[in-house]
Amino acid sequence: MTTQPFFKTYQRPILIWTAIIIAIGVALKLGIDEKVVLFGTVVIGIFTQAFAGLAVLIAAVPLIGPFIVKVFAIPFFWILNALGYFVGAVAIKKGYRAEFTKSRVLTLALLTGIIIGYIIGHLVPMR
């Protein structure tokens, strides 16, 4: 098995984050409002999967990298789950019980599919 050099392996995330950092610096030097710069960074980061690339770069650091990624990722999913419960409580109070039940069943099916896919992905060896 041959291994590629670090830059060749992580070339895309490094280039995307370099471009984002340069764009932020230029935008702030030109006096563009910080809220606009933040919104643009988040939108570009989501569409280019820059945040996933950053997580991969951090996880590439031996021993401590995967731990750092988990420390940031797990609370994010807890917050999303808690937000779902709060939105659900408001929806039930406003009379959207049937729609809320359908969305919860859909969410449960999605999570079950993700778990089954994860298990199958780890059972079947890659070639």
VONU-507930 format. One record per atom (N, C-alpha, C, O): x, y, z; residue in one letter. Coordinates in steps of 0.2 Angstrom, whole numbers, padded with zeros to 4 digits, always signed. Layout:
XYZA...
This chain:
+0004-0006+0000M+0000+0000+0000M+0004+0006+0000M+0009+0007+0004M+0003+0011-0005T+0007+0017-0005T+0004+0022-0002T-0003+0023-0002T+0007+0026+0002T+0004+0032+0005T+0006+0039+0001T+0012+0039-0002T+0002+0043+0001Q+0003+0050-0002Q+0005+0055+0003Q+0004+0054+0009Q+0009+0060+0000P+0011+0065+0005P+0006+0069+0008P+0000+0069+0005P+0007+0072+0013F+0002+0075+0017F-0002+0080+0013F-0008+0080+0013F+0002+0085+0009F-0002+0090+0005F-0006+0087+0000F-0011+0090-0002F-0004+0082-0003K-0008+0078-0009K-0014+0075-0006K-0019+0076-0009K-0014+0073+0000T-0020+0070+0003T-0025+0075+0005T-0031+0074+0004T-0022+0080+0008Y-0027+0085+0011Y-0027+0092+0007Y-0028+0097+0009Y-0025+0091+0000Q-0024+0097-0004Q-0031+0102-0004Q-0030+0108-0004Q-0037+0098-0005R-0043+0102-0006R-0045+0106+0000R-0046+0112+0000R-0045+0103+0006P-0047+0107+0012P-0042+0112+0014P-0044+0118+0016P-0035+0111+0012I-0030+0116+0014I-0031+0122+0009I-0031+0128+0011I-0033+0121+0003L-0034+0126-0002L-0040+0130-0001L-0040+0136-0001L-0045+0127+0001I-0052+0130+0003I-0051+0135+0009I-0053+0140+0009I-0048+0132+0014W-0047+0136+0020W-0042+0142+0019W-0043+0147+0022W-0037+0141+0015T-0033+0146+0013T-0037+0152+0009T-0036+0158+0011T-0041+0150+0004A-0045+0155+0001A-0050+0158+0005A-0051+0164+0005A-0053+0155+0010I-0058+0158+0015I-0054+0163+0019I-0057+0168+0020I-0048+0161+0022I-0045+0166+0026I-0042+0172+0022I-0043+0177+0025I-0040+0171+0016I-0038+0177+0012I-0044+0181+0011I-0044+0187+0011I-0050+0178+0009A-0056+0182+0007A-0058+0186+0014A-0061+0191+0013A-0058+0183+0019I-0060+0186+0026I-0055+0192+0027I-0058+0198+0028I-0049+0191+0026G-0044+0197+0027G-0045+0202+0022G-0045+0208+0024G-0046+0201+0016V-0048+0206+0011V-0054+0210+0012V-0055+0216+0012V-0060+0206+0014A-0066+0209+0015A-0066+0214+0021A-0069+0219+0021A-0062+0212+0027L-0062+0216+0033L-0058+0222+0031L-0059+0227+0034L-0052+0221+0027K-0048+0227+0025K-0052+0232+0021K-0051+0238+0021K-0057+0230+0017L-0061+0234+0013L-0067+0237+0017L-0070+0242+0014L-0067+0235+0023G-0073+0238+0027G-0079+0235+0026G-0084+0239+0028G-0080+0229+0024I-0086+0226+0023I-0089+0224+0030I-0085+0222+0034I-0095+0225+0032D-0098+0223+0038D-0096+0216+0040D-0097+0211+0036D-0095+0215+0047E-0093+0209+0049E-0098+0204+0049E-0097+0198+0048E-0104+0206+0050K-0110+0201+0049K-0111+0198+0042K-0112+0192+0041K-0109+0202+0037V-0110+0200+0030V-0104+0195+0029V-0105+0190+0026V-0098+0197+0032V-0092+0192+0031V-0093+0186+0034V-0092+0180+0032V-0096+0186+0040L-0098+0180+0044L-0103+0175+0040L-0102+0169+0039L-0108+0179+0038F-0113+0175+0034F-0110+0172+0028F-0112+0166+0026F-0106+0176+0024G-0103+0173+0018G-0098+0167+0020G-0098+0162+0016G-0095+0168+0025T-0090+0162+0027T-0094+0156+0029T-0092+0151+0026T-0100+0157+0032V-0104+0151+0034V-0107+0148+0028V-0106+0142+0027V-0109+0152+0023V-0112+0149+0017V-0107+0146+0013V-0108+0140+0010V-0101+0149+0012I-0096+0146+0008I-0093+0139+0011I-0092+0134+0008I-0093+0140+0018G-0090+0134+0021G-0095+0128+0021G-0093+0122+0021G-0101+0129+0021I-0106+0124+0020I-0106+0121+0013I-0106+0115+0013I-0107+0125+0008F-0107+0123+0001F-0101+0119-0001F-0101+0115-0005F-0095+0121+0002T-0089+0118-0001T-0086+0113+0004T-0081+0110+0003T-0090+0111+0009Q-0089+0106+0014Q-0082+0108+0018Q-0078+0103+0019Q-0081+0114+0019A-0075+0116+0022A-0074+0114+0029A-0069+0113+0032A-0080+0114+0032F-0080+0112+0039F-0078+0105+0040F-0075+0103+0045F-0081+0101+0036A-0079+0094+0036A-0071+0093+0034A-0068+0089+0037A-0069+0097+0030G-0062+0097+0028G-0057+0099+0034G-0052+0096+0035G-0060+0104+0038L-0056+0106+0044L-0056+0101+0049L-0051+0099+0052L-0062+0097+0050A-0062+0092+0054A-0057+0086+0052A-0054+0083+0057A-0057+0085+0046V-0052+0079+0044V-0045+0081+0045V-0041+0077+0047V-0043+0088+0044L-0037+0090+0045L-0035+0090+0053L-0029+0088+0055L-0040+0091+0057I-0039+0091+0064I-0038+0084+0066I-0034+0082+0070I-0042+0079+0064A-0042+0072+0065A-0036+0069+0063A-0034+0064+0065A-0032+0072+0058A-0026+0069+0056A-0020+0070+0061A-0015+0066+0060A-0021+0074+0066V-0016+0075+0071V-0016+0068+0075V-0021+0067+0078V-0010+0065+0076P-0010+0058+0079P-0012+0060+0087P-0011+0065+0090P-0016+0055+0090L-0018+0054+0097L-0023+0059+0099L-0028+0057+0101L-0022+0066+0098I-0026+0071+0101I-0031+0073+0096I-0037+0076+0098I-0030+0072+0089G-0034+0075+0084G-0041+0072+0084G-0046+0076+0084G-0042+0065+0084P-0049+0062+0084P-0053+0064+0091P-0059+0065+0090P-0049+0065+0096F-0052+0067+0102F-0055+0074+0102F-0061+0075+0104F-0051+0079+0099I-0054+0086+0098I-0060+0086+0094I-0065+0090+0095I-0060+0082+0088V-0066+0082+0084V-0072+0079+0087V-0077+0082+0087V-0071+0074+0091K-0077+0072+0095K-0079+0076+0100K-0085+0077+0101K-0075+0080+0103V-0077+0085+0109V-0081+0090+0106V-0086+0093+0109V-0080+0092+0099F-0084+0098+0096F-0090+0095+0093F-0095+0098+0092F-0090+0089+0090A-0095+0086+0086A-0101+0083+0091A-0107+0085+0089A-0100+0080+0096I-0105+0077+0100I-0109+0083+0103I-0115+0082+0103I-0107+0088+0106P-0111+0093+0109P-0116+0096+0103P-0121+0099+0104P-0113+0097+0097F-0117+0100+0092F-0123+0096+0090F-0128+0098+0089F-0122+0089+0090F-0128+0085+0089F-0133+0085+0095F-0139+0084+0094F-0130+0086+0101W-0135+0086+0107W-0139+0093+0106W-0145+0093+0108W-0136+0098+0104I-0139+0104+0103I-0145+0104+0098I-0150+0106+0099I-0143+0100+0093L-0148+0099+0087L-0154+0095+0090L-0160+0096+0088L-0152+0090+0094N-0158+0086+0097N-0162+0090+0101N-0168+0089+0101N-0159+0094+0106A-0163+0098+0111A-0167+0103+0107A-0173+0104+0109A-0165+0106+0102L-0168+0110+0098L-0175+0107+0095L-0180+0110+0094L-0174+0101+0092G-0179+0097+0090G-0185+0096+0095G-0191+0096+0093G-0183+0094+0101Y-0188+0093+0106Y-0191+0100+0108Y-0198+0100+0109Y-0188+0105+0108F-0191+0112+0110F-0196+0114+0104F-0202+0116+0105F-0194+0113+0098V-0198+0114+0092V-0204+0110+0092V-0210+0112+0091V-0203+0103+0094G-0209+0099+0095G-0214+0100+0100G-0220+0100+0099G-0211+0103+0105A-0216+0105+0111A-0220+0111+0108A-0226+0111+0110A-0217+0116+0105V-0221+0121+0102V-0226+0119+0097V-0232+0121+0097V-0224+0114+0093A-0228+0112+0087A-0234+0108+0090A-0240+0109+0088A-0233+0104+0096I-0239+0101+0099I-0244+0106+0102I-0250+0105+0102I-0241+0111+0105K-0245+0116+0108K-0249+0119+0103K-0255+0121+0105K-0247+0121+0097K-0250+0124+0092K-0255+0120+0088K-0259+0122+0084K-0255+0113+0090G-0260+0109+0086G-0257+0105+0080G-0261+0103+0076G-0251+0105+0080Y-0248+0101+0074Y-0246+0094+0076Y-0240+0092+0074Y-0250+0091+0080R-0248+0084+0082R-0247+0079+0077R-0242+0075+0077R-0251+0078+0072A-0250+0073+0067A-0244+0075+0063A-0240+0070+0061A-0243+0081+0061E-0237+0083+0057E-0230+0081+0061E-0225+0079+0058E-0231+0083+0067F-0225+0082+0072F-0224+0074+0072F-0218+0072+0072F-0229+0070+0073T-0228+0063+0073T-0225+0060+0067T-0220+0056+0067T-0227+0063+0061K-0224+0060+0055K-0217+0062+0054K-0213+0058+0052K-0215+0068+0056S-0208+0070+0056S-0204+0067+0061S-0198+0065+0059S-0206+0065+0067R-0202+0061+0071R-0201+0054+0069R-0196+0051+0070R-0206+0051+0066V-0205+0044+0063V-0200+0045+0057V-0196+0040+0057V-0200+0050+0053L-0196+0051+0048L-0189+0051+0050L-0184+0049+0048L-0188+0055+0056T-0181+0056+0059T-0179+0050+0062T-0173+0048+0061T-0183+0046+0065L-0181+0039+0068L-0179+0035+0062L-0174+0031+0063L-0182+0035+0056A-0180+0030+0051A-0174+0033+0048A-0170+0028+0046A-0173+0039+0048L-0166+0042+0045L-0160+0040+0050L-0155+0037+0047L-0161+0040+0056L-0156+0039+0061L-0155+0031+0061L-0149+0029+0061L-0160+0027+0060T-0159+0020+0060T-0155+0018+0053T-0151+0014+0054T-0157+0021+0048G-0153+0020+0042G-0146+0022+0042G-0142+0018+0040G-0144+0027+0046I-0137+0029+0047I-0134+0024+0051I-0128+0023+0049I-0137+0022+0056I-0134+0017+0060I-0133+0010+0057I-0127+0007+0057I-0138+0008+0053I-0137+0002+0049I-0131+0003+0044I-0127-0002+0043I-0131+0008+0040G-0126+0010+0036G-0119+0010+0039G-0114+0007+0036G-0118+0013+0045Y-0112+0013+0048Y-0110+0006+0050Y-0104+0004+0049Y-0114+0002+0052I-0113-0005+0054I-0111-0009+0048I-0106-0013+0048I-0114-0009+0043I-0113-0012+0037I-0106-0010+0034I-0102-0014+0031I-0105-0003+0034G-0099-0001+0032G-0093-0003+0035G-0087-0004+0032G-0094-0005+0042H-0088-0007+0046H-0087-0015+0045H-0082-0018+0047H-0093-0018+0043L-0093-0026+0042L-0090-0028+0036L-0086-0033+0035L-0091-0024+0031V-0089-0026+0024V-0082-0023+0023V-0081-0016+0023V-0077-0027+0021P-0070-0024+0020P-0070-0020+0014P-0073-0022+0009P-0066-0015+0014M-0065-0011+0008M-0059-0013+0004M-0055-0016+0007M-0060-0013-0003R-0054-0015-0007R-0050-0010-0010R-0046-0011-0014R
